[in-house]
């Protein structure tokens, strides 16, 4: 039996926030047993204590991996975000430390898309306020102000993995779909791209947001944009909490300009289930508020658990970084009867030449070499014959610009 990676009994994996059992199954089936499983997020001081000595950490959206946390984890090789976003991690710090980061950009797209289209239907029928009235003993049986989705125009802001799937579902319900994106996209079905956000807002009965959290998208929908929306229209946000000015949205609903909203993400969210959720949208009729559950279905979480855990296992076992969010992407074959060396370094000239010089000086035969770079990092993977020695590895680690160097056996 040829050993791969480090001794798996010594590799410590920390999983936070109740990550799905499928992730644990993937690790255990791959031979990893040293798993510390936590059902909640942890405050920074507790997280630092818990994460010391971890080689891999898995989180969802609540855990914050700050530079202080990362610096307390000198053995940390990779982080798995069992969700779409990675803004809860200081990615600059991970690059400086040579820590590879993976996420699951597609596994929960169907869950989010289904929630969005379902909420659009409920809001057009004014179901939230009628539901609340029934619970109070009232009987609001009237068709006034209630509409079908069929024939209405849905405006999608951000036509990526989720936005495009919302588009397909909406068309199957008989809706007309337009979308706006920062780049030209090939439409699915009969959807049509419009040239500006203002054009989309003025034409849509329903607007659904599916954009990342960036400086450009912060308060993308504020008072001006809300005023551009059609009277009585509906706003849906299942993307990022900073995209919508919540105070301006509350004002727009209270003065009757908008007919409703469904918001799943917020600028500030409770750290745990016992903390109070505070928002000016609370108590407003025809407003659906959900606690960041767009991707929280059993199916989505099972898929995410499997996808991200498999990426971490591949990286640990053979160095593959495909779909990493911060590392150069290298897809590697399985290695057999060789040693595989992983060298992470600053993307500066001369590092590869220095690596090859070391192998030449120590008489080490290289049977395979893989190199990829991004703006900040270089990632070299070398399959070498078994006649290497520890002194060669020490020399490689001393090459200027080296961030991390390790050998897979």
C-alpha positions in Angstrom: 0.0 0.0 0.0 1.4 3.4 -1.0 0.8 6.1 1.5 -0.8 9.3 0.3 -0.7 12.7 1.9 0.1 12.9 5.7 -0.9 10.1 8.1 -4.7 10.6 8.0 -4.9 9.7 11.7 -2.9 12.9 12.4 -4.9 15.2 10.2 -7.4 17.1 12.3 -10.6 18.4 10.7 -12.8 21.0 12.4 -16.4 21.3 11.1 -18.6 24.1 12.4 -22.2 25.2 12.2 -23.8 21.8 11.9 -22.5 21.0 8.4 -24.4 18.1 6.9 -23.6 14.5 7.7 -22.7 13.8 4.1 -19.5 15.8 4.7 -18.5 13.6 7.6 -19.3 10.5 5.5 -17.0 11.7 2.7 -14.1 12.3 5.1 -14.6 9.0 6.9 -14.9 7.0 3.7 -11.6 8.6 2.6 -9.9 7.4 5.8 -10.1 10.6 7.9 -11.3 9.9 11.4 -10.0 12.8 13.5 -13.1 15.0 13.0 -14.2 17.7 15.6 -17.9 18.4 14.9 -19.5 21.5 16.3 -23.2 22.4 15.7 -22.9 26.2 16.1 -20.7 29.1 15.1 -18.1 30.2 17.7 -17.1 33.7 18.8 -13.5 34.6 17.9 -11.8 33.7 21.2 -13.5 30.3 21.4 -12.9 29.6 17.7 -9.2 30.4 18.1 -8.9 27.9 20.9 -10.9 25.2 19.1 -9.1 25.7 15.8 -5.5 25.4 17.0 -3.9 22.4 15.5 -6.6 22.0 12.8 -5.4 21.1 9.3 -8.8 21.6 7.7 -11.7 23.8 8.7 -15.3 23.7 7.4 -17.7 26.5 8.0 -21.0 27.9 6.7 -22.0 31.6 6.7 -21.8 32.6 10.3 -18.2 31.8 11.3 -15.7 34.6 10.8 -12.2 33.5 9.9 -10.3 36.7 10.6 -6.5 37.1 10.3 -6.3 36.6 14.1 -8.0 33.2 13.8 -5.9 32.2 10.8 -2.7 33.2 12.4 -3.6 30.9 15.4 -3.7 27.9 13.0 -0.2 27.4 11.7 -1.1 23.8 10.5 -4.1 24.9 8.5 -3.9 23.8 4.9 -7.4 24.5 3.5 -10.8 25.9 4.4 -14.1 24.6 3.1 -17.0 27.1 2.8 -20.1 24.9 2.9 -22.1 27.6 1.2 -21.8 29.9 -1.8 -20.2 33.0 -0.3 -16.6 33.4 1.0 -16.9 37.0 2.4 -16.7 35.5 6.0 -13.0 34.7 5.3 -10.1 37.1 4.9 -9.0 35.8 1.5 -6.0 38.1 1.4 -4.7 36.5 4.6 -5.3 33.0 3.3 -3.2 33.8 0.3 -0.4 35.2 2.4 -0.4 32.0 4.5 -0.9 29.6 1.6 -4.3 28.3 2.8 -6.5 27.0 0.0 -10.2 27.9 0.1 -13.1 26.0 -1.5 -16.8 26.7 -1.7 -20.0 25.3 -3.2 -21.1 27.8 -5.8 -23.8 25.7 -7.5 -25.1 23.0 -5.1 -28.0 25.1 -3.6 -29.0 27.0 -6.8 -32.2 25.1 -7.2 -33.2 25.6 -3.6 -32.8 29.4 -3.8 -34.5 29.6 -7.2 -37.6 27.7 -5.9 -37.9 29.9 -2.9 -37.7 33.1 -5.0 -40.4 32.1 -7.5 -42.6 30.7 -4.7 -42.3 34.0 -2.8 -43.2 36.0 -5.9 -46.4 34.0 -6.2 -47.3 34.4 -2.6 -46.7 38.2 -2.6 -48.7 38.8 -5.8 -51.6 37.0 -4.1 -51.1 39.0 -0.8 -50.8 35.7 1.1 -48.6 37.0 4.0 -51.2 39.5 5.1 -54.1 37.2 4.5 -52.4 34.4 6.4 -51.8 36.8 9.3 -55.4 37.9 9.3 -56.6 34.3 9.5 -54.4 33.7 12.5 -56.2 36.7 14.1 -59.6 35.3 13.3 -60.2 37.6 10.3 -61.5 36.4 6.9 -60.1 38.5 4.0 -61.7 36.6 1.1 -61.3 39.0 -1.7 -59.6 38.9 -5.1 -58.9 42.7 -5.1 -55.2 43.3 -5.5 -54.4 39.6 -6.1 -52.7 38.6 -9.4 -51.3 35.6 -11.2 -47.7 35.2 -12.1 -48.6 34.4 -15.6 -48.0 37.3 -18.0 -46.1 39.4 -15.5 -42.6 40.6 -16.1 -39.8 39.4 -13.8 -36.6 41.5 -13.8 -33.5 39.5 -12.7 -30.5 41.5 -11.6 -27.5 39.2 -12.0 -27.8 36.4 -14.5 -25.5 33.9 -13.0 -26.1 30.3 -11.7 -29.1 31.2 -9.5 -30.4 34.1 -11.6 -30.5 32.0 -14.8 -32.3 29.1 -13.0 -34.9 31.6 -11.6 -35.3 32.6 -15.2 -36.1 29.1 -16.3 -38.6 28.4 -13.5 -40.3 31.8 -14.0 -40.8 31.1 -17.7 -42.4 27.7 -16.9 -44.9 29.7 -14.8 -45.7 31.8 -17.9 -43.8 34.9 -16.9 -41.9 37.3 -19.2 -38.2 37.5 -18.1 -35.8 40.3 -18.6 -32.4 40.6 -16.9 -29.5 43.0 -16.3 -25.9 41.9 -15.8 -22.5 43.7 -15.9 -21.5 41.5 -18.8 -23.3 40.2 -21.9 -24.9 36.8 -21.2 -26.5 34.2 -23.4 -30.2 34.1 -22.4 -32.0 30.9 -21.5 -35.4 30.4 -23.0 -37.1 33.6 -24.1 -35.3 35.8 -21.5 -34.0 39.2 -22.8 -31.1 41.2 -21.5 -31.6 44.9 -21.0 -28.9 47.5 -21.1 -29.4 49.3 -17.7 -30.7 48.7 -14.2 -33.1 51.6 -14.6 -34.6 50.1 -17.6 -35.2 46.8 -15.8 -36.6 48.4 -12.7 -39.2 50.5 -14.7 -40.4 47.5 -16.7 -40.7 44.8 -14.1 -43.6 43.8 -11.9 -41.2 41.8 -9.8 -37.5 42.4 -9.3 -35.2 39.6 -8.0 -31.6 40.3 -7.0 -28.8 37.7 -7.6 -25.5 39.6 -7.3 -22.4 39.1 -5.2 -21.3 41.3 -2.4 -18.8 43.9 -3.7 -18.2 47.6 -3.4 -20.1 48.1 -6.6 -23.2 46.2 -5.3 -23.4 47.9 -1.9 -26.8 49.6 -1.6 -27.4 48.8 -5.3 -31.0 49.2 -4.5 -31.5 52.4 -2.5 -34.0 55.2 -2.5 -33.4 56.3 -6.0 -33.7 52.8 -7.5 -36.8 52.0 -5.4 -38.5 55.1 -6.8 -37.7 53.9 -10.3 -39.6 50.6 -9.7 -43.2 50.4 -10.9 -45.9 51.4 -8.4 -47.1 48.2 -6.7 -44.2 46.1 -7.8 -42.3 43.6 -5.6 -38.7 43.3 -4.6 -37.0 40.0 -3.8 -33.5 39.7 -2.3 -31.9 36.3 -1.7 -28.4 37.4 -2.6 -26.5 39.5 -0.1 -27.7 41.7 2.7 -25.7 44.8 1.8 -27.3 45.0 -1.7 -30.5 46.7 -0.4 -30.9 49.8 1.7 -33.3 48.3 4.2 -34.5 51.6 5.7 -35.3 52.9 2.2 -37.2 49.7 1.4 -39.2 49.9 4.6 -40.1 53.5 3.7 -41.1 52.5 0.2 -43.5 49.8 1.4 -44.9 52.0 4.2 -45.8 54.8 1.7 -47.4 52.3 -0.6 -45.1 52.7 -3.6 -44.0 49.0 -3.5 -46.6 46.3 -3.2 -44.4 43.9 -1.1 -41.0 42.4 -0.6 -39.3 39.1 0.3 -36.0 39.5 2.0 -33.8 36.5 3.0 -30.5 38.3 3.7 -29.8 41.4 5.8 -26.9 43.9 6.5 -26.7 42.6 10.1 -27.9 39.2 11.0 -28.1 37.5 14.4 -25.1 35.4 15.4 -27.3 32.6 16.7 -30.9 31.4 17.0 -31.3 32.9 20.4 -30.4 36.4 19.4 -33.1 38.9 18.5 -33.6 39.7 14.8 -33.9 43.5 14.4 -35.2 45.1 11.2 -37.4 48.0 10.2 -39.2 45.5 8.0 -40.7 43.7 10.9 -44.5 43.9 11.2 -45.0 45.3 7.7 -47.9 43.7 5.7 -47.1 41.7 2.6 -43.4 41.4 3.5 -41.9 37.9 3.8 -38.8 37.8 6.1 -36.8 34.6 6.2 -33.6 33.9 8.3 -31.1 33.4 5.4 -32.5 30.1 4.4 -32.4 30.4 0.6 -30.1 27.4 0.3 -31.3 25.7 3.5 -33.0 22.6 2.3 -32.0 19.0 3.1 -31.2 18.4 -0.5 -29.0 21.5 -0.9 -27.1 20.9 2.3 -26.5 17.3 1.5 -25.2 18.2 -1.9 -23.0 21.0 -0.4 -21.6 18.7 2.2 -20.6 16.2 -0.4 -19.2 18.7 -2.9 -17.0 20.7 -0.5 -15.8 17.7 1.5 -14.7 16.0 -1.7 -12.7 19.0 -2.8 -10.9 19.1 0.6 -10.2 15.4 0.3 -8.8 15.7 -3.2 -6.6 18.6 -2.1 -5.3 16.7 0.9 -4.8 13.4 -1.0 -3.2 14.7 -4.2 -3.0 18.5 -4.3 -5.8 19.2 -6.7 -7.1 22.8 -6.4 -9.8 22.8 -9.1 -12.5 25.4 -8.3 -10.5 27.0 -5.5 -11.5 30.6 -4.9 -8.1 31.9 -4.0 -5.5 29.4 -5.4 -4.3 28.8 -9.0 -6.4 25.9 -10.3 -4.5 22.7 -11.0 -6.3 19.4 -11.8 -3.8 16.6 -10.9 -3.8 12.9 -11.7 -3.5 10.3 -8.9 0.2 9.7 -8.1 1.6 6.2 -7.5 5.0 5.1 -6.2 6.3 8.6 -6.3 6.5 11.5 -4.0 4.5 14.6 -4.8 5.8 18.0 -3.7 3.5 21.0 -3.3 5.2 24.4 -3.4 3.1 27.6 -2.8 4.9 30.8 -3.4 4.5 34.5 -4.2 4.0 35.1 -7.9 7.4 36.6 -8.5 10.0 35.8 -11.2 12.6 33.2 -10.6 10.9 30.8 -8.2 10.5 28.0 -10.6 14.1 28.3 -11.8 15.2 28.1 -8.1 13.1 25.0 -7.5 14.6 23.2 -10.5 18.1 24.3 -9.5 17.6 22.6 -6.1 16.5 19.4 -7.7 19.5 19.5 -10.0 21.9 20.1 -7.2 20.6 17.2 -5.2 20.3 14.9 -8.2 16.5 14.4 -7.8 14.7 13.2 -10.9 11.4 15.0 -11.7 8.9 12.8 -13.5 6.1 15.4 -13.7 5.7 19.1 -13.2 2.6 21.3 -13.0 2.5 25.0 -12.6 -0.3 27.6 -12.4 -0.3 31.2 -11.2 -2.8 33.9 -10.4 -2.2 37.5 -9.6 -0.6 36.8 -6.2 0.3 33.2 -6.0 2.3 30.5 -7.8 1.5 26.9 -7.3 4.0 24.3 -8.4 3.3 20.5 -8.1 6.2 18.1 -8.8 6.1 14.3 -8.9 9.6 13.2 -7.9 11.4 9.9 -7.6 11.8 8.4 -4.2 15.5 9.3 -3.9 14.9 12.7 -2.4 16.3 13.7 1.0 15.1 16.0 3.8 17.9 18.5 3.2 16.5 19.2 -0.3 13.1 20.0 1.2 14.7 22.3 3.7 16.4 24.1 0.9 13.2 24.4 -1.1 11.5 26.0 1.9 14.3 28.7 2.0 13.8 29.8 -1.5 12.8 33.6 -1.4 9.1 34.0 -1.9 8.2 30.6 -0.6 4.9 30.5 1.5 4.4 26.8 2.0 6.1 23.6 0.9 5.0 20.1 1.8 5.4 16.6 0.5 2.6 14.1 -0.2 3.8 10.5 0.2 
